[in-house]
Amino acid sequence: MTHVREATGGTRASSEGAAARPPLAGVTAARAGEFGCVIGVDRVGIGDELLANGADIVVSDLGELLVGAER
């Protein structure tokens, strides 16, 4: 079961939350759940498949989403 929570821990609408699951299943579930932005994390070379199944963007590591942070 995926829980949708904001950073402070409160329950929020799916369009304002995040989900973490296996890549393809997570993208499909997030799209079906009408999440505002679906990010596919491709660590095994399935980026095109993630996009075809509903990801808005695909990254190879969640660190790519950090703005202005040192990695």
N, C-alpha and C positions, 0 to 999 in steps of 0.2 A: 504494500500500500504506500502510495506517495503522499506525503503531507506537504501542504502549501503553507509556507510561513514567511512573514517578513523578517528582516534582520533582527528585530527586537523580540521575535518569538511569538507574536500574535498571529492568529489566523487571518488570512486576507483572501480576496477574490483571486481566482487563478490568473487573471490578466495582470495582476500585480505581484505574482509569486514566482517561485522557481521549483523545478523538479529535478531530481537526479536519479537516473535509471540506466540500464544498459543502453548504449547509444541508439540503436534503431527503435527498440521498444519505447524508449523515453521520448524520442522525437514524435513518434506516432501518437503516443498517449498525450503529450503536451499539445499537439495540434488538435486532437479530438477534444481536449479540455479547454480549447479556445484561449490558450495562453497568449499574452500580448506579443511576446517575442520568443521564438523557439530557436535555441542554440544547440547545434549538434557538435559533439566532441568526437572527432575522428582520430583514433589512435591506431587504427588498423587498416586504413586505406579504403574506407567506404563513404567518403565525403559526398560523391555524386548520389549515392543511394540515400544518404541522410537528407540531402536537398530535395530529392524526388519524393520523399515521404513526409515533407512538411517543415524541414528546418529552414529558418529564414537566413541564417548564416552558419558556417561550419568553421571550427577552429581545431587545431591539433592539441591544444592545451588551454585550460581555462585561464591561465596566466596571460594569454593574449588579450584578454578583455580588460586587464588592468591598465588604467590610464595614468601616466605620471608616476608609476610605482617602479622601483628597482626590482629586477628579477635576477 
